[in-house]
Amino acid sequence: MTTARAFAKLTLSLRVLGRREDGFHDLEGLVVSLGQPHDTLQVTGAAGDGVTLAVVTEAPDVPSGADNLAARAAATLLEAAGSDAGVRIALTKRIPAGAGLGGASADAAAALVATRAALDLDIDDTTLDRLGATLGSDVPFCLRGGAAWMRGRGERIEPVDVPLGLPMLVAVPPFRCATEAVYAAWDDLGGPQARRTVPAPARVAGFLGELANDLEPAAEQVEPRLVEFRERLEEVVGRSALLAGSGSAYVVPLDDPRTLPDAAAEVSERFGGEVIPAATVSRGVKLSR
């Protein structure tokens, strides 16, 4: 059995440059991996059984079986490798679905890496990247993790040097946003730019002075409760909050990692919602046996 931790993906700043002829959108985003929240996949080789997947989660809307992107990733890898082996995947979900934290893509990346390791498949990293891109725009970054500029529809990745351990509070509302609906609303609204900017953390301000998310106006159109959620969060924290990807989570960057645990506990108590202490990490997937 091979165990993989799949780390959340956070888009620190996102510019949507337009809709492409293939239906995707051209993006320019600074993305980082967060150590929390993360999902855990346990992958075990099985003789000729194909791919089976069981999900442990409190969320009602996480697909199981072949409909889950992690199962599709493992099946895609087996087909590319020409293997008739099978795998059993046990997935424990901690990254909330529909929160803009890349949980499905992170799970797909972890399934690719863990299945390759569990079955000792002769597949190189370049092939893994190519297979990942067929599964979703965020999967190639989640395979590498760390920090990078993502361009195109997400397949063009340029690593950057963002300090590890950059502290953040991740606030998750009790409602979710569907990524496809948010992008559709962005198109319907005529491609708006972000109406707000958030000061960048001091340790990244040298190459990015402010953070913005062009999807926020569209996400607020799809889910109007985001506005009140953000305003209450900002009032409690005393800082500006950034929408994570297509929503629904909001992120508040902090300056001092030593304050993170106490800040998360205090904000969670005063805010009355789910607040996760998080920090940037160097990879998107971590394997263990």
N, C-alpha and C positions, 0 to 999 in steps of 0.2 A: 504494500500500500504506500502511495505517495500522497503527502498532504501539502496543499498549497494555500497560502493566504493571498487573497485577491484584494488589493488596496483600492480605495475610492479614488476617483479622478475629479479634481476641482479645476474649473476654468477660472483663473484669476482675472482675466480680462478677455472679452469677446467682441470682435467686430464682425458683423455679417455683411459681406460685400455684395451679395446679390444671388439670385437664383440661377442655377445652371440649366443648360438644355436637358441634362440627364435627370433633372428633378431634385438633385442635391443643391446645396448652397455653398458658395465660396466663403471660407472663413479665415480669420486671422485671430488666433487665440493663444494666450499664455496659459499652459496647463501644468499642474503639479499633481503628484501622488500624495495622498494623505494616509497616515498610518491607522487612523480611526475615522469613520467606521470601516471595518473590513469583513469580507466573507471568507469562509473556510470550505475548501473542497478536499474530500478524501477520495482518491482515485485508485481503484484496484483492478488489476488485470483479470479477465474472465474468458475462458475458452469458448470462442465462437458464439457469444451471447449478444453481439452487437453492443449498443450503448443503452444502459439503464440509468436512470437518475431519480433520486429521492431528495426532496427539499424539506428542510426544517426551518420554519419561519412563522412569525406571528402575523405577517401581512397576508391578506386574503387574495391579492391579485398577482402573485408570483406564479408563472406557469411551471408545470412539472413535466416530467417525461420528455418526449421528443420535441415538445414545443419550447422548451427552455433553451436559450442560446448557448449555454454551456454544453448541453447534450449535442446540439448541432455542431458545435466546434469540435468535440471529440469525434463525431461521426465523419466530419470533413477531413480531419487529420488521418483517420484510419483509411479512408478512401484514397487520399493522396499517397499514403505509404504503401498501398496495395496489401494491407494487412487484413487477415481474416480473424484476428483476435477480437476480443470484446473488452469492455470496461464497465465497471459499476462506479457511479459517482454519487457521493453523499454530499449535498450542498447545504451548509448552514448559512442562512442569510442574516446579515447585520446591516448591510448598506440598504437604506430604504429605497424601494422602487418608486419611480416618478418624482424623485427629489432633485434630479440634475447632477447626481454624483457618479454617474457612469457604472452603476452596479452590474448591469447585464454585460456590458463590454468587459469589465474587470473579470467577471466570471468566465467569459469566453476565453480571454487571454490565459487565465489560470488553468482552464481545462486543456488548452493546447499544450502548455508547458508541462503540466502534470501528467497528461496522457503520454506525451513523448518520453518522459522520464520513467513512468511506470512500466511501459512496454519496451523501453530501450530502442525506440524507433530511429532509423537513420534519416532524420529530417533536420536540415540545418536552419539557422536562425533566419536567413533570407527567405526560405520557403515558408517558415512559420509566419513571418511578416505578411507575405503575399496571401496566405490562407486567411490570416486575420482580417485583412482589408476586405475580403469577400463577405465577411460576417457582419461588419459594421465599421463605420468611420472612425470610432474611438478605439477599436481593438489594437491597431498597431502601436498607439502610444501606451496603452495599458500593458502590452507585452514588454515594453522597455521601462516605462515609469520614470521617476525622477522629476525633471522639469524640462519643458520644451515649448517652442513655438509650433503650433499646428496650423498648417495652411492647406489650400485646396479644399477638399471636403473632409480633410483630416489626415490624409495619407502622406503629406509632406511634413516631415518632423525634423526640427532643428534643435538639438539639445542646447540648453542654456544652464548657466551656473546660478541656481537659486539656493540660498543657504538651507541646509537641512535643519529640521527642528523649528521651522518657522511656525509660530503658534497661531491657532485660529479657533474660534468658537463656531460650531456648526449648529444652527437652530433649524429644527425640522417641524413644520406645521402638521396638523392632523389631516391635511388634505394633500392631494398630489396633482402634478401637471403632466399631461401626455406630450411627449416631445413633438410628435407629428402635428398635434393640434396647435402647439405654440408656433412652429415654423409656418403652418398654414395661415395663422393669424398675422404673422409678420408679413407674409406676402399680401394678404388682404388689406393690411394697413398701409401698403405702399413702401415697405422697407424702411421703417423708422430707425433712427439712431437712438442710443441711450439718452434719456433726459437727465440722468444723474451721473456723477462720477464719485468715486470713493478714493480718498488719499491712499497711496500705496504704502505698505509697511516700509519702515526705514531701511531695512536690509535689502530691499529690491528697488528702492526709489532711484538708484543710480541709472537704471536702464528702462524704468517704467514709472513715470511720475504719478500717474493716477490710473485707477481701475474703472472699467466701464463694461456694461453688458447690453449689447444692442437687442437682445431678446426680451429684456425686462418689460418694455411697453406691450409687447405681444402676450407675454405671460400674464400680465395684469388684465389684459382683455379677456383671456381665456378663464382666468381665476381671479376675480376682483378682490377676494379676501386677502390676497397677497399684500395689498397696500396697507391694510390695518395691521397685519401680522408684522410687516417690516417696521412700521412706525412705532408699534409697541416695543419691539426688540431694541430699536435704536434709542428709545427713551430710557429703557432699563440700563443698557450698556453705556450710553453716552458717547457712542461712536456710530459712524455710518456703516450700513450693512450692504453686502453685495449679493445679488441673486446668483445662485450656483447653476450654471448652464441654463437649461430651459425651465428650471424651477422643479420643485417648490421650495427647497431649502435655501436659507440665507446664511452667509458666512461673514463673520466679523474678524478681521485681522487684528492681532495684538502685537505689541512690540517686545515684551519680555516673556520668554518661555517659563520663567519661574512663577509667573502669576497665573498660568493656565489652569491648574486644577482648582484653585480657590475661585478664580473668575467664573469657571464653568458651574461650580456648585452654587455660587451666589446668584448668577444670572438665572440658572434653572429654578431656584427657589423663588426669586422675585418675579420671574417671567411666567412661571407656571407651565412651561412646555418642555419638550425634549431638547436639551442643549448638550452637544457632544464636544469634549475637549479633543482637539486634533492638532497634528503637526506634520510638516512635510517630511517625506522619506525618499530614499534614493532609488527605489525600484517599484515596479507595478505588481510583481508577483514574487513571493518568497516560498521556496520549496523546502520541505523537510521530510524525513522518512521515519 
